[in-house]
Amino acid sequence: MTAALNAIEASAPSVLTPVRILPARSAVATSLGLTSSPEPADQGLIPLRLHEALRGKPTGSVGAGEVRAFRAGRQEFWWLGPAAREGIDGATDLDRAVDLTGHHITWPTQDLAKGVSRALDLIATRPWAMSLVATYITTFAMATTPDGARGRITSCSLPDFPLCVFLSDRAFVHIPPLSVSAAGSYRLVAENIYHEAVHQSVNHQLLTRPIFLPGYSSATSPKISIYWRTSAGNEARNREWELDRVLHAAAVYCHLLHWRYAELADLKADPEHRRFVAEATRESLGALATLCDALTEHISLFTAEGALMVGRLVEASSNRSVLLDATLEHSSGSTGLKA
């Protein structure tokens, strides 16, 4: 098992770049347009300052949030919450700045905050995962919906809020594409955080590097049919994805094979959790193949640099899928991997 684990980690921490040492958070923020960094106690506000830069707003004009520092996984992070009272529509200034449809940004519950800290401690036991998380996430925010409202997120990253991850309590029970656990676990929170770090890294590449040809636009992109979202109700955009969204998803699923292999090999995880992860992995293998096929089919829309990135992603996806497929076949009917 050690040789196989070494093989799947060959491109750690990210298959998106040949560079094995990722930049510092501060370098990422600067490359995205941050001209002046907040005071040390307010470093968690960097996503708001980047939002201003990306949206062309004056520095400091979005005074919608405040942050509270916490330490987990041997790193410093921040919670972002509202600094203003609710307006007449029930939304805060922070809600309006974030504009996450149907959601309010609130301070985390004690259970959610504890779960995120435990999740980060788990991520820290896998240096390749924490390297990505510590580079691309500074700040967490809790997103809630009115009681009984449908469409609550599990986790998400917004292109105009770099380095910030939005989570709901669904992060304890749901992992993509469609796996929902009957028992909540901080281990699923850890996967969702790692998942969002990958999204953040893709977003960074798209904002700072020439990945697509000049003139590429999501509005005119080819639309890729997503078979596992055919029951997405009236959410038509969730049944057909633009090519940049496909790139995001393929990167996430490829990296999650790395994460899930580590989970299946972790004998500290209980057998039921490993069975759940194994089933989620089986579901994701077909999804990843579909996404990689779409990227290859439309490779002409990428620059030379973008095509190389896609090539690394497709190759890593193929190698990891073969290893995970063999792993699942070997462990079928058992409670986990054998060392």
Phi and psi in degrees as a GROMACS rama.xvg file:
@    title "Ramachandran Plot"
@    xaxis  label "Phi"
@    yaxis  label "Psi"
@TYPE xy
-60.6128  -43.2187  THR-2
-62.5824  -40.9998  ALA-3
-65.5421  -41.6139  ALA-4
-64.5807  -39.5588  LEU-5
-62.7179  -37.1069  ASN-6
-66.1402  -42.5386  ALA-7
-72.9897  -19.3519  ILE-8
-93.2299  6.88926  GLU-9
-59.7751  -30.1531  ALA-10
-106.848  16.5823  SER-11
-60.8058  149.057  ALA-12
-87.2897  -10.1312  PRO-13
-145.908  135.467  SER-14
-82.4146  -2.99684  VAL-15
-79.2482  -17.0399  LEU-16
-143.266  143.811  THR-17
-74.1493  -8.90989  PRO-18
-77.321  125.942  VAL-19
-87.0159  -17.7863  ARG-20
-109.736  114.549  ILE-21
-79.2971  156.869  LEU-22
-69.2808  162.806  PRO-23
-70.67  156.332  ALA-24
-51.7562  -43.9623  ARG-25
-61.8083  -36.9673  SER-26
-68.5454  -37.9111  ALA-27
-62.0369  -47.1847  VAL-28
-62.0309  -41.4109  ALA-29
-64.2762  -41.1875  THR-30
-65.8863  -21.7436  SER-31
-92.3323  -1.49589  LEU-32
115.82  7.36858  GLY-33
-72.674  120.328  LEU-34
-98.4399  -26.9976  THR-35
-142.031  129.696  SER-36
-85.8804  141.44  SER-37
-61.2371  164.222  PRO-38
-57.9578  154.904  GLU-39
-49.4279  -39.6893  PRO-40
-70.1558  -15.7785  ALA-41
-114.776  20.4891  ASP-42
-58.6061  -27.2751  GLN-43
-66.404  -12.6314  GLY-44
-82.7191  -1.25708  LEU-45
-53.0912  -41.1131  ILE-46
-57.5478  -36.6658  PRO-47
-67.4066  -41.4629  LEU-48
-66.3751  -37.2086  ARG-49
-68.0616  -36.794  LEU-50
-58.0196  -43.7831  HIS-51
-61.8077  -45.1241  GLU-52
-63.1325  -44.6096  ALA-53
-69.8775  -29.718  LEU-54
-93.0122  -1.57224  ARG-55
71.4101  28.5785  GLY-56
-93.9623  152.501  LYS-57
-60.7232  144.012  PRO-58
-59.297  128.773  THR-59
85.8765  1.24085  GLY-60
-74.1734  -24.5171  SER-61
-97.2798  84.5362  VAL-62
-95.4816  46.7737  GLY-63
-91.6381  -15.0259  ALA-64
-135.986  165.163  GLY-65
-133.95  162.422  GLU-66
-128.012  154.128  VAL-67
-129.649  123.649  ARG-68
-77.0548  149.32  ALA-69
-149.404  157.709  PHE-70
-119.396  131.62  ARG-71
-157.608  151.616  ALA-72
58.3131  29.0107  GLY-73
62.1652  25.3299  ARG-74
-133.837  159.828  GLN-75
-99.422  133.772  GLU-76
-133.066  175.55  PHE-77
-137.941  148.907  TRP-78
-97.4857  136.052  TRP-79
-105.268  131.273  LEU-80
-142.328  171.757  GLY-81
-71.1045  140.941  PRO-82
-103.372  -10.6083  ALA-83
-115.907  159.124  ALA-84
-74.495  163.698  ARG-85
-65.4146  144.993  GLU-86
-85.9322  -170.772  GLY-87
-64.9002  -25.5827  ILE-88
-91.1646  8.38031  ASP-89
83.9106  -2.88295  GLY-90
-100.011  148.519  ALA-91
-91.451  170.929  THR-92
-59.134  -36.5156  ASP-93
-66.0048  -41.9541  LEU-94
-56.1513  -44.249  ASP-95
-69.1389  -34.3913  ARG-96
-68.9454  -43.4617  ALA-97
-72.2384  -42.8094  VAL-98
57.3607  48.7903  ASP-99
-93.062  103.36  LEU-100
-49.1791  126.635  THR-101
79.7791  -0.563241  GLY-102
-115.923  152.757  HIS-103
-114.57  143.849  HIS-104
-94.9882  121.927  ILE-105
-128.619  169.679  THR-106
-72.9753  146.785  TRP-107
-68.5665  148.66  PRO-108
-68.7856  163.688  THR-109
-60.7602  -41.2648  GLN-110
-65.5007  -42.3447  ASP-111
-66.9117  -42.8422  LEU-112
-61.7583  -41.7685  ALA-113
-65.2066  -41.3257  LYS-114
-63.5099  -39.6386  GLY-115
-65.9555  -41.1189  VAL-116
-62.9675  -44.0742  SER-117
-63.8271  -38.0083  ARG-118
-63.441  -42.6515  ALA-119
-66.9425  -34.3754  LEU-120
-63.1681  -39.0086  ASP-121
-66.0077  -45.6004  LEU-122
-57.2712  -36.9212  ILE-123
-64.6454  -20.1431  ALA-124
-75.7199  -9.1133  THR-125
-121.013  89.7734  ARG-126
-54.4317  -35.4307  PRO-127
-62.6875  -32.287  TRP-128
-78.1536  -44.7409  ALA-129
-65.8571  -31.0036  MET-130
-57.5248  -44.3787  SER-131
-69.8464  -43.9527  LEU-132
-64.6494  -46.2637  VAL-133
-67.6956  -25.3518  ALA-134
-78.3534  -42.1125  THR-135
-109.564  2.25519  TYR-136
-132.307  125.218  ILE-137
-109.51  -30.303  THR-138
-135.633  141.19  THR-139
-118.986  148.98  PHE-140
-140.423  140.561  ALA-141
-92.5542  127.602  MET-142
-109.927  130.291  ALA-143
-126.424  159.589  THR-144
-124.928  159.595  THR-145
-55.9173  149.99  PRO-146
-51.5265  128.818  ASP-147
84.1309  -6.32213  GLY-148
-69.9091  140.622  ALA-149
-86.4223  165.233  ARG-150
84.3089  15.616  GLY-151
-66.221  135.55  ARG-152
-68.1729  159.929  ILE-153
-91.0666  -58.0972  THR-154
-153.964  156.222  SER-155
-160.543  158.242  CYS-156
-122.434  140.776  SER-157
-110.447  131.914  LEU-158
-55.7475  -31.2423  PRO-159
-96.1244  12.5994  ASP-160
-129.39  64.5239  PHE-161
-58.3802  151.069  PRO-162
70.201  7.85257  LEU-163
-119.803  135.042  CYS-164
-117.323  131.65  VAL-165
-102.477  131.411  PHE-166
-129.806  151.519  LEU-167
-123.143  178.034  SER-168
-68.7425  -10.9734  ASP-169
-65.2359  -19.5681  ARG-170
-61.487  -17.2557  ALA-171
-81.1292  -16.3877  PHE-172
-127.564  -16.5211  VAL-173
-119.1  133.419  HIS-174
-133.452  152.306  ILE-175
-76.6707  158.081  PRO-176
-80.4118  -39.042  PRO-177
-138.007  19.3826  LEU-178
-86.2532  124.708  SER-179
-124.734  124.043  VAL-180
-91.259  143.92  SER-181
-72.3778  -23.6404  ALA-182
-116.525  127.324  ALA-183
-71.2503  149.524  GLY-184
-152.153  139.68  SER-185
-64.2657  -21.3124  TYR-186
-64.6223  -33.6637  ARG-187
-73.3302  -34.161  LEU-188
-60.1484  -42.3712  VAL-189
-60.2858  -44.2762  ALA-190
-62.1745  -42.3925  GLU-191
-65.5031  -35.6553  ASN-192
-65.9394  -46.1164  ILE-193
-60.0562  -43.5478  TYR-194
-51.4095  -48.6993  HIS-195
-70.7762  -30.0481  GLU-196
-62.5209  -36.9501  ALA-197
-64.8994  -45.8294  VAL-198
-55.6188  -43.3422  HIS-199
-63.4655  -38.1002  GLN-200
-69.2472  -38.1653  SER-201
-64.4433  -44.345  VAL-202
-58.3345  -41.1452  ASN-203
-61.7004  -43.6343  HIS-204
-61.8542  -44.6029  GLN-205
-67.4349  -31.7098  LEU-206
-82.0648  -22.5616  LEU-207
-118.46  -13.1793  THR-208
-124.549  152.132  ARG-209
-80.6708  83.7211  PRO-210
-87.5558  -44.3174  ILE-211
-100.797  156.507  PHE-212
-60.3776  149.543  LEU-213
-54.6106  138.226  PRO-214
94.9129  -11.6174  GLY-215
-62.8273  139.373  TYR-216
-144.378  139.503  SER-217
-58.2448  -33.0835  SER-218
-64.6786  -32.8662  ALA-219
-109.523  5.89022  THR-220
-63.2264  148.828  SER-221
-56.3885  146.02  PRO-222
-103.24  127.619  LYS-223
-103.328  124.214  ILE-224
-69.4408  131.115  SER-225
-111.421  101.314  ILE-226
-65.1626  -30.448  TYR-227
-82.1741  1.28525  TRP-228
-115.364  18.8877  ARG-229
-66.6308  -18.1801  THR-230
-101.247  26.5047  SER-231
-79.983  24.0696  ALA-232
60.5722  -131.921  GLY-233
-87.4194  2.78277  ASN-234
-81.8776  76.9627  GLU-235
-57.8373  -36.3185  ALA-236
-66.8227  -16.9503  ARG-237
-88.4176  -4.33516  ASN-238
-99.9246  -20.8077  ARG-239
-134.963  127.699  GLU-240
-112.252  146.975  TRP-241
-72.3334  161.383  GLU-242
-64.4728  -35.8823  LEU-243
-67.4451  -33.2939  ASP-244
-69.6819  -35.865  ARG-245
-63.2813  -41.1917  VAL-246
-60.612  -45.6067  LEU-247
-55.0502  -51.5061  HIS-248
-65.6773  -41.2608  ALA-249
-62.7975  -41.5108  ALA-250
-61.975  -42.633  ALA-251
-63.0874  -50.8414  VAL-252
-63.4062  -36.9166  TYR-253
-64.2659  -46.3412  CYS-254
-67.0765  -33.2565  HIS-255
-67.5018  -25.6913  LEU-256
-62.6205  -38.4293  LEU-257
-61.9486  -49.9458  HIS-258
-60.7  -45.7144  TRP-259
-71.1738  -30.5506  ARG-260
-61.0073  -43.712  TYR-261
-63.1027  -38.5531  ALA-262
-65.4119  -43.3786  GLU-263
-64.6237  -30.1782  LEU-264
-87.0089  -7.38844  ALA-265
-88.3437  104.123  ASP-266
-73.9653  -5.83824  LEU-267
-76.6449  -19.3244  LYS-268
-78.8013  139.061  ALA-269
-71.8169  155.795  ASP-270
-55.5512  -38.277  PRO-271
-65.185  -39.1061  GLU-272
-63.3311  -43.6653  HIS-273
-65.6814  -35.5305  ARG-274
-63.6698  -41.5848  ARG-275
-62.1155  -45.4383  PHE-276
-64.7431  -38.5989  VAL-277
-60.6622  -43.0125  ALA-278
-66.9959  -41.6352  GLU-279
-61.2178  -38.0666  ALA-280
-64.759  -43.5232  THR-281
-57.4385  -43.6872  ARG-282
-64.9397  -35.5148  GLU-283
-78.0446  -22.4612  SER-284
-61.5294  -44.5475  LEU-285
-67.0456  -38.6025  GLY-286
-62.2549  -44.5592  ALA-287
-63.5773  -41.0903  LEU-288
-60.4121  -42.542  ALA-289
-61.7469  -43.8115  THR-290
-65.4226  -43.699  LEU-291
-65.728  -38.5482  CYS-292
-59.8664  -40.6957  ASP-293
-65.9941  -42.0622  ALA-294
-62.0139  -42.7888  LEU-295
-65.9077  -41.212  THR-296
-61.4721  -33.5965  GLU-297
-111.112  30.7448  HIS-298
-62.9199  -22.6863  ILE-299
-65.0248  -14.5352  SER-300
-87.5786  -2.02613  LEU-301
-100.062  150.213  PHE-302
-70.5965  174.968  THR-303
-59.5403  -42.2437  ALA-304
-64.5598  -42.3767  GLU-305
-64.8761  -39.0539  GLY-306
-65.2007  -37.5462  ALA-307
-64.2099  -40.7845  LEU-308
-63.5989  -44.1884  MET-309
-61.7426  -40.9902  VAL-310
-59.568  -43.7472  GLY-311
-63.3364  -39.1396  ARG-312
-67.0456  -44.7601  LEU-313
-65.5777  -42.4289  VAL-314
-63.7056  -46.472  GLU-315
-63.5875  -37.9114  ALA-316
-63.0307  -42.5403  SER-317
-63.8326  -47.7129  SER-318
-62.9134  -44.5619  ASN-319
-69.3451  -35.8246  ARG-320
-64.6504  -41.8926  SER-321
-61.132  -45.7649  VAL-322
-64.1235  -45.3675  LEU-323
-68.1872  -36.8626  LEU-324
-62.2978  -43.9344  ASP-325
-65.7212  -39.0934  ALA-326
-62.4732  -45.4363  THR-327
-66.0531  -37.6483  LEU-328
-63.6646  -43.0401  GLU-329
-66.6758  -37.4267  HIS-330
-95.6334  5.43824  SER-331
-58.3817  128.312  SER-332
87.5028  -6.9194  GLY-333
-104.394  177.77  SER-334
-92.7256  0.459998  THR-335
166.41  -172.82  GLY-336
-77.3479  154.47  LEU-337
-106.563  133.502  LYS-338
